[in-house]
Amino acid sequence: MTTETISIPVRLDFDDLAPKVAGAIGRLDGAATQLLDEADIDRRLRELLRLRVSQINGCAYCIDMHSKDAVAVGETEERLHGLVAWRETPYFTAKERAALAFVESVATMSQTHVPDEDYAAVSKEFTPLEVSALLSLVMAISAWNTLGVATRQWEPGSYQVGG
């Protein structure tokens, strides 16, 4: 069996055309990462959340990146494969489930309006600083997802951990 691959053309080189905005997204991501560090949010959870938001937003490059980064920080294949259906799996703790529900609600806010139940659940499991860090993570990865999906400027599969 042969597999035919197709090339997905770049629509727009946003980094080159709008470097100040692209740089601002990078700074937002850096600030979010600093807050995640300050709040001591587990690195595996960070990557799961980035991956889940990227799945929701349909960013192929970001899905590839955060799947690879999750494995690099010790995430299991079983949990990665089950992430898209996390509610139906036994693989995630109550704390992780609260974080997943919260980031999903934020990522789909036009539909969910971030319900009080999701906020209450995440607030039960995380401190206000930690919730702020989780919110910052969603804001940053959503910006990257928007850029990746709209421009297709990064080739899915090309990401190398630590590269």
Residue pairs with C-beta under 8 A, 6 or more apart in sequence:
8 60
8 152
8 155
8 156
9 152
10 151
10 152
10 153
11 150
11 151
11 152
11 153
12 150
12 151
12 152
12 153
13 151
13 153
14 21
14 22
14 147
14 150
14 151
14 153
15 22
15 153
22 147
25 140
25 143
25 144
25 147
28 139
28 140
28 143
29 140
29 141
29 143
29 144
31 136
31 140
32 133
32 136
32 137
32 139
32 140
33 140
35 129
35 132
35 133
35 136
36 46
36 133
36 136
36 137
38 129
38 133
39 127
39 129
39 130
39 132
39 133
40 130
41 130
41 133
41 134
41 137
43 73
44 70
44 73
44 74
44 75
45 96
45 99
46 137
47 66
47 69
47 70
47 73
47 75
48 70
48 75
48 79
48 80
48 83
48 96
48 100
49 99
49 100
49 103
49 134
49 137
49 138
49 141
50 62
50 66
50 69
50 137
50 141
51 62
51 63
51 66
51 67
51 70
51 80
51 83
52 83
52 84
52 86
52 100
52 103
52 104
52 107
53 103
53 104
53 107
53 137
53 138
53 141
53 142
53 145
54 62
54 63
54 65
54 66
54 141
54 145
55 63
55 83
55 84
56 104
56 107
56 108
57 107
57 142
57 145
57 146
57 149
58 145
58 149
59 144
59 145
59 148
59 149
60 148
60 156
61 148
61 154
61 155
61 156
61 158
61 159
62 141
62 144
62 145
62 148
63 156
64 156
64 157
64 158
64 159
65 159
66 141
67 80
68 159
68 160
68 161
69 161
70 80
71 77
71 80
72 161
72 162
76 91
78 91
79 89
79 91
79 92
82 89
82 91
82 92
86 92
86 97
86 100
87 97
92 100
94 125
95 125
95 126
97 121
98 121
98 122
98 124
98 125
98 126
99 122
99 125
99 126
99 134
101 118
101 121
101 122
102 114
102 118
102 119
102 121
102 122
102 131
102 134
103 134
103 137
103 138
104 112
104 118
105 112
105 114
105 115
105 118
105 119
106 114
106 135
106 138
107 138
107 142
112 118
122 131
122 134
123 131
126 134
147 153
148 154
